[in-house]
Amino acid sequence: MRNLRLISLFIAITVSGLSVMAQSVSVSPSRLYFKEPPGGYKSQKIYVTNNGKKSETFQVLFHDFKSEGNQGKTQIVKKDETYKHGCSEWLTATPSFFELAPGQTQEVKIILQVPNTPEANKAKWAVATIKLSKENTGPQDKGSNITGMQIIQTFQFLIHIFQSPPSVTFKQADVISFKDISKPGDEQKTLVMEVENSGDAILDCAPYLDVVNLNTGESKRIKGKGFTILPGGKREIKFTLPKGMPKGKYNILGVVDYGSDSDLAGAELNIEI
């Protein structure tokens, strides 16, 4: 399936600062996929580039994450919270702390070491956070017997990491609702589809609509944005129909291609424009 190119930015400075820093630092790729069996070992590479005009220092850390609800939001799991789907403890980075001069790119190896346990036969996931760090050399509110450098985190890139062992093969997605949420007077129709991952594999999905004008028989396919659903998770997808569609009755088939060799998930809806 197609990889999704999404970079999530978290920032502890101003919105304008985010725009500036996002332009001066780039990280790729934004997703890593592993398919290692229990006891397996593999490394993949990411690249961090400093496009700015001054040297910057970076730190690589790993966290478990969850995505509750149906909006596809990444929620970092606290270190003291037990999360059975996480694999952050299986990951290391080389180097994990580095400085980049302007125009320089750093290759970072992300290493996955899967334990040889029954639990390792399930799909797992985590995020690598590439944090831009800044040395604080100003006055500190600390005692005379405390020394050392303080690191202030400014913002971070998230790289989603997915581990699917070869034993995980059951892919199943279901459309659990498909409806028109448009309001009277809206210039364009908006349709919402909710999809559930009822299998045990991580699903990369490609949604689309097959729209048929029941008056003329004319058909049109409208593609939506790709998305990922974790096992047991749900995702809400919105489609906006094109402007200027002829008035009349339409049959719409909402389809999700979730990577199965033989099956698609779908639901029908009849609307009138």
N, C-alpha and C positions, 0 to 999 in steps of 0.2 A: 504493500500500500504506500501511498504517498506520505512522505514526511512533512510535518507541519513546521513552517519556519516562523516561530514565535519567540520573541525575547521579552521577558517580563522584567521591568525595572522597578526597584523600590528605592526610595530616596528620602534622605533626612535633611535636605536643604530645600531651596525654593524651586518652583516649577520651571522658572527660566533657567536655573542651574541644571536641572535635569536635561533640558534641551541641549545645552552647551556640552555637557559631559557625554550624552548619548552620541553626539556627533564626533567627539574626540576619542572615544574608545569603542572598539568593536570586538565581538566575541563570536566565534563560529566553530562548529555548528551549534544550533540551539537544542538539539536532541541527540542522544546516544542510545542505540539499541544493542543489547547483549542477548545471546542465546546460548548460555553456558549450562552444562549439566552440573549436578552436585559434584563438588571437588574441582570444578573447572576454574581456569584462570585465563584472563584476556585483558589486553590494554587497547585503548583507543585514544585518539589525539584530538585536542581542541586547540584553537589558536586565539590568542589575545593580542590585539594590535593597539598601540598608542598612536592615535592620529593627531594628538594635540601638540602643543608647543613647549611643554615642560615634562620632565620625568615624573612618572607615577609609580606607586607601589601597589601591588595586588596580593591578595590572599585567597586561597582556594579552600573552601570548607564543604562539608557534606551534611545534608539534613534529610530526614524522612519527610514526606508530604502526603496530604490527603486532599480529596476534592469532593467535599460534601455538597448536597443540593444538586441542582441541575444546570448551574451556570458555568461549570468548567473552571472554577477559580482554584488556584493553587494555595493551599493553606499549610504553612510550615508546622510540623509537629514539634512540640517542645521536647527538649533533651530528656526531661524526667518523665515523659509520657510514653507508655508502651504502645507500639503500633506494629501489628503483626505483618503488615504488608511491606514494611520498609526494609531497605537493604543498604542504608547509609554506612553501617558498620563494616560492610564488605568492601568499601571503596577507599582508595587512597589516590593522591595526586603527586606527580613529580614533574617540576618542583611545586611546592604548595605555597611558597612565598617568594616573590620576585619583583624586581624593579625594571621598568621599561623606559628607555630614552625616547624622545620624539621620533616617530616613524618606525620604531622597532616592533617586531612581532615575536612573541614567546610561544613556543610549542610546549604544551602541557600534556603529559600522559595521564589518562584516567584509568586506573587499574582496578579491575573487579576480581576478587578472590572469593569464589562461592564455597561455603563449607559443605562437607560431605555429610549432610543430615537429611532426614525425610522432609523437613520444612523447606529445604532448598528446591524441592520439586514443584513449587508454586511460583506464579508470577509475582515479581517484587518491583518496587520503584523507589526512586529517591531524586534529590536535586543536588547539583553542584552549584555553590554560590561563588561567583567571581567578584570579590569585594575590592573596590578601590579604597585603599587605606591612605591616611594622611598622618604624618608624624606631627604630634603636638609639641612644639618646642617652647611654648609660652609658659607663664607662671602657672604653677599647680597648687591646689589646696591640699597639701599633704605635709606630713610631719618631716622634720629634718632628717630622720633616719630612713626615709623612703626615697629611693632613686629609681631611675629607669625611664624608658621611653613609653609614652602612652600612645596607643593607636586609636584614632577616631575613624569609625566607619562612616562613609558618606553615602554611597549607594552601591547596588550590586546587580549583576546579571544572574539570571537563573538558567541553568542547563538541565533539562529534564532527562533522567536516566531510567531506562526501562530494561528489566531483565526477565526474559521468558525462556525457561528451560525447555529442551526438546520434548519433554513429556507433556507439556501444556499445549494441547491441540484443539480443544473444544471452543469454537467460535460461535457465538449466538447473540444476535441483537434483535430487539423487538421494538416496533413503534407502538407506544402505549397511548398516545393521543395525537390527533392531527386536526386542527381547527382554524377557523377564520377569526382573528381577533380585531378586525378592522371596525372602526366606528363610522356611523353615518356621516357622510360629508368628507371622509378621507379621500384624498386625491388618488392614492394607490392602496391596493389590497395588501394586507399583511397576514401571512399564515405562520402558524407555530406548530412545530412537530417536537414531541418529546420521545427520546429514544433511551432504551435501557439495555445495558450489557448483562445478559443472563448467562453468559458462559464463564469460563475460567481464564480466558486469554485477554490480553490488552488489545483493544480494537482501535485501529486507525480507520476512520470512516469518511466516505465521500458522499454527501447527500445531493439529491437533485429532484426536480419536479418535471413530470411529463404532463403538459397542459394541453387539453383538447377542447377546441371550440365546438360545442355540440350543434351549433347552427350551421357551421360551414365544414366541419370535419378537419379543419386545419389544426396541426399539432406543433408544439414547441417545447424544447427542453431548456430548463433553467437550472444552472448549477449553483450550489451553495458552497460555503466555506467548509473545508475539511476540519475535522475535530477528532479528538481522542476520548474514549470512554474506558475507564478502569473497570475491572471485574466487579459486579455488583453496583456499579454507578449508573447515573442517569445524566442526560444532557438535553437541554432545550435549544432548538435551532429555529431561527426566524428566516423567513423568505419574504421579500417584497416583490410583488408582481410589477412588471414594467408599466410605465405610464402609457396612456393612449391605447390600451387594449379595447377592441371593439365591444360594444355592449352585447350582452347575451348570456347564455348559460354555458358553464364550463365544467368539465370533469377533470380533476387533478389527481394524479397518482404521485404521492410522496415516496421516494425511494432512498434507502441507505445501503450503499455498497460497503460492507464491513470486512472485506478481505476473504470471505468464504469462497471456496472453489465452485460451489454449486448454488448457494442461497443468497438472496437479498431480503432486506426487511422493507416493508412498505405498508401504506394505508391510502385509502381513497377519500376524496372530498368533493362534493358538488357545491359550486358557488354560482352566483349571478352578479354580473357587473352591469 
